[in-house]
Every structure is written in structure tokens, then in C-alpha cells.
Amino acid sequence: MQADNRIFVLTGPTASGKTALAVRWAEANRAEIISADALLFYRGMDIGTAKPTPEERARVPHHLVDIAPVREPLNVRRYVDLALEAVRDIQGRGKRVLVTGGSGFYLKSYFTPVADDTVEDPVVRAEVERLEREGGLAAMLSRLRELNPGSMGNLDIRNPRRVARALERCITSGKTLVVLEYEFSQALSPFAPWEKHTVLLQRSKESLEERIYERTAAMIEAGLIEEVARLQKQGLEQNPSAARAIGYRETLHWLDHGSDVSELEEAINVSTRQLVAKQFKWFRTQLEPDRIVDLDEGEPELADLFA
């Protein structure tokens, strides 16, 4: 298949070394990079996300990086729309596409559908938010059962966030959850027309932990605390996804309560190790890579990376 119909995907756990290898491969293969990291969207979230440096971005164009202020959340539906635009733009100029990142939900969008066609309605969202404020989970479930007298499908009814989104979708679409789930199961990924080639990077647990500790120390030394304090003034906490991100939530807590910096460092290390464990599980159950590369055994030859 011709190069202009291929998407190359390079992924792996946090701190595995994706960015450096992605830049090297893209340079050598006339490629541009599309980020699949849920936090690189936001301007100013630089240190805590290990965002590609200005030097790396000068070497290779990066897409879907620094596209929104930190106070404005971006969802996966918007991500897919922007990524499709980027793929067509890059390939239209005769370049290759390299997708890289470790955010499972965003990576998954290249292989399977991750959102249905129900368009968000601000009026409906406000209605559901009011219902949740006044009556909590019970009130939302009561309304949802009225709209779904037969079955609630596979919905986790103990999760307020998922119940709220399900209620929004039912009200907006006029369809039951069972119908929405069936339609979703028949859908194709927006990227179905492209051929995907996927490489998963891995390292041993011990190697990753050492790299995590070194990276956290370097982030704090580089000014993570100052970055979070600055972003807090710009509305970081208005964006729950960004405010809950590892490195940012621990630093926000540290700024509010104060403690020794070593305690902040350890809190970030613990959260990062937990994230890596979740990533390993996602890679094992949700991804079928064409190749697994163990970076503890040395850097692969660029020409052979996606061979």
C-alpha cells in the first residue's frame, strides 16, 4: 500500500522514551507527528507533561500540541476531528504520519470508534447538571429509567459521570441506551480507511521506575511548582481533566496544604507508577501491536522500526 495511506503509531508507557525515538524516526522518514497525549493540547502545561521541547518541535512538526487554553477541556470527539484534519493535511503534502502518545482512549480512536454521533447540546447539559445539583445520582437515574423502561444496557449506574453523560445522550438523541449501544457496535473507526502500523515500546518495571524518579526530580528542578501556580491563575481548576493530571493534582494539593518538596516528589512518583500499571493493562488488553520493542535492549534501527 502506498505510503500516503498509512498511519504509523508509536506508543508505550510513560517515561519509556517515546518522544526522543518518535522525533528521530520522523526526521529520518519525512514524517510529521500527531500527538495522542490528552494533556499536550493545553498551552502552558509543559514541564509536568514532558511536552516535546521547542528544539524537538523545530526538528519535526507536531500537531495537536498547544491548541487550547488550559481552562477549556477538549474531548475525544474534538480530538478525532482535529486528528483527521491533520492526517489529511500531512499526507496531502506528501509526508508520512506518525502518531505517538500514551493516552489509551485517544490511541484507541485510530482503531475503533470511541464516541457515537450524538451531538452535544449545551441546553441539555445544563438541564442534566441542574438535575444532578438538586437531586444527585438518584434523580438522574430516575429520569434515565423513565427514558429506558426496558433496560439500562451496560451502563455503570454507580458512576455519576457516566450516568450524566448517558442521560444527556438519551435526551438529545431521543433514543434508548440499548439502541445507542447497538448503533455504536456497528460503527467503524473514522480512521478505518487507513492502514495502521503499530509499535509498542516497553522497558522493565525496574528501568521504568528509575526513569520515573529521574524525570520527576528533573520536573521539579525545572520549575513544575511555578508552572502549576501560574496555570492555577489561568483557570487550570476549571478543567477537571487537566487539574487531575499526574503532577498537576499533586502540586495543586501541595500548594494548598504545604509540605516538604520531597513529599510532593514522592506523591508524583507513586501516581506515575500507578499510571504505568494501568497503561500496561491497557496495552495488554486493548492493543494489538505489530511489533514490541524492548528499549532496555538498546535503541532499534530506525529503518527497521516499523518493518
N, C-alpha and C positions, 0 to 999 in steps of 0.2 A: 504494500500500500504506500502511496506517496507520502512524503514527509509532512505535507500540509494538511493531512487528515489524521495526524497522530497527536495525542496528548501524553507527555511523559510526566509521571508522578513520582516524586522522591519524598518519602516520609520516614518517620522514625520517632522515638520518644524524645521528650525534652532533654536537652543537653547532649544529644548524641553526635552533633556535628553536622546537621543538615545544611545550615546556611553556607558554610565555607565550601562544602562539596557542591552544592547547587550552583553557586557563583562560578566555580571552576568549570563545571560541566557546561553551563550556559555559555560561558566565554568561548569554549572550545567547539561548540556546536551551533553557533549562530541562533541562540535561543534567548527568549525573554521569560522572566519569572512571574508567575501569578501566585500570590500568597494564599495559602489555605490555613491561615492563623487568624482566629477570631478576634485577636486584640491588636494586630498590626494595622487595622483600619484607622485607629484613632491617633490623631495628631497629639504629640506630646508624651505618649506612652512609649518611651524609647528605651530607657535603661531597664525597667522591670520586665519588658517583653523580649529583651535581647534583639531588638529590631536590627535589621541589616544596617550597617554603618553607611554614612554618606559616601565613603570610598567604595564600598561594595555596590551601592546603588548607582554610582557613576560608572562602574565597570560593566554592569548589566542592568538594563531597565527592569524595574519591579512594578507590578500592577497590584491594585487593591491594597496599597500601603499609604497611610496618611490621607485618607479620603473623607474623614468626618471629624468634627469636633468631639471631644471626649464626652460631652453631655448628651449626645444624640445616639441612641442604640441603633445598630444595624442588625437585621435579622437574616436568616439563611435564604429567604426568598429574594431579598435585595442582593445578597451575595451572588446567588445564581445568575441573576440578571446581569450584574456587572461582570461576572466571570465570563459569561457567554459573549458579551461585547468585547472583552479583552482577547479571548481566543480568536474571534473573527478578525479583530484588528491586527493582532500579531501575525497570524497566518496569511492575512491579506497582504502583508508587506514582505512575505517570503521568509519569515522567521519561524523557528520552532517554538513550541510552548512547553515550558517546564513548570508544573505545579508543585509547590513544596510547602510543607507545614505539618503540624501535628494535631490540629483540631478535628477530631473524628467526624463530627456532624457535617463540617464543611467539605472534608475529603469525600465523605460518603456521597455527596451530591453529584460527584463525577461518575458514579457507578449506578446509583439507584435514585428514584425520586425521594425527596425529603420533605416536600410541602405540597399540599393539594392546591387546587385552583381557586379556592375561596379567597376573594379579595377582602382585605381588612377594611372595616368600616369604623371610622372614629366615633360615630354616634353609638353604634352597638357596643364598642369597647367601653365607652363612658357609662352606658347602661349597666354593663356587667360589673364594672368597677364600683358603681353605686350600690348594686345589689350585694357585692362582697363586703363593702364597708358596713352596710346596715344589717346584714344577716349572716355574714361569714360563709363558710363552706356549706352549711346546711341549706341556706337559702338558694345558693347556686345549684346544688344538687336537686332541690325541689323543682326549680324551674327546668332543669335539664331533663328530669323524669317526665315532666309534662310534655316535652318535645320528643321524648323517646319512650313511649309507653311499652314497647315490646322488649327492648334490650338496650343496655348502655355500651354494647360492643366490648372492646378490650380496654376501655378507659380505666385508669387507676383512680378510683373515686376518693382516695385518701389524699391525693395530691392537689391542693387548691389551685396551683398554677395551671395544671393540665385540665382541671375541671373548668376553670375560667376560659381557657382557650377553646375547649370543646363546646362550651355554651355559645361563645362568640360565633364559631363556625356553623353551629346549628341554626342560630337566629339569622345570620347573614345569608346562608345558602338556602334555608327552608328545607333542608334535608336532615334525615336522622343520622346518628353516628354509624349505624350499620351500613347505610347506603354510602356515606362518605368513605368508610373504611374499604368497602368493596371497590369503589371507583379508584381509590388510591392504589389498591393492589394491582389494578390493571394498567396503571400508568407506566410510562417509560421515563428514564432519566433524561433531562434536557440535553445531556451530552451523549446520548445513545448513538448518534451518527459518527462519533469519533472513535478511533481505535486507541485504547489506553495501554500504556506500558508502565508497569509499576515496580519500583524498587523500595524495599523496606530495609532501613538501616537498623542495626542492633549493636549493643555492647553488653558486656556482663553487668550484673547488678552492682558489683564492687566498682567497676570502672565508671558506671553512671553516677554512683553516689559520690565518688571523688570529684567528678566533673561538676556535679550539682553544688557541692560545698565550695569549690573554687569559684564557680560562677556567682553564687550568692554573695560571697565576700567581695568579689570584684564589683558587683552591682552597688553594694552599699558604699564601697570606696569611691565609686564613680558619681555618687550623688542621688541614689534612689530615694532617700528620705526627702531631700529637697524637691525632687521631681514630683513625688506624691503630694507634698504640701502645696506645690504650685497648681497641680491638677485639681486638687480639692477646691481651690478658689475658682477654677474654671468650670465647676459643675460635675466633677467625677462621680459624686454620690447620686447624681440624677440618673446615672446609667448603671443599673444593677449589675449587668454582666461585667462591665469594666471594674466597678468597685469591688466585686467579689473575686476578681482575678488574683491568682497567686502572686505574692509580692506586694500587691496593692492593698488587699484587705488586711494583711498583717501589719503593713506600715500605717494604714489608717487607724487601726486599733492602737498601735504603738504611739502615734501622735496624740491620741485622745487620752491615753492612760499613762504613758511614760514608763520606761524601764531601761535596763541596761541594753545597749545596742546588741550585745551578744545574744540576748533573749529574742530580739527581733530576727537576728540571723538564723537562730535555731528554728524558730517558728516557720520561717520561709523554707528552710531545708526539709522540715517534716512535711509540709504541704506539697512540696515539689516531689518528694519521694512517693507520696500517696498518689499524685497525679500520674507519675510514671507507671505505677502499678495498674492504674485504670487504663492507661494507654496500651500497655502490654495486653491487657484483656481484650481491648477493642481490636487491636491488630490481629489477635489470635482468632477472634470470633467473627469479625466483620470485614476483614480484608483478605483478599487472595492475591498476594504479590506474585509477580513473575519471577522475582529474584530476591533473596535475602542476603544482605552484605554485612558481615561482622567486621566492624571498624577496628576492633581490638586486634585483628589480624593484619591490619595495615590498610592504607588507602587503596581503593581499587583503581585500575587503569581507566581513565576517562573514556577511552574508545570502547571499552568492554562493559561499561556500567549498565547499559540497557540492552546489551547483546542477548 
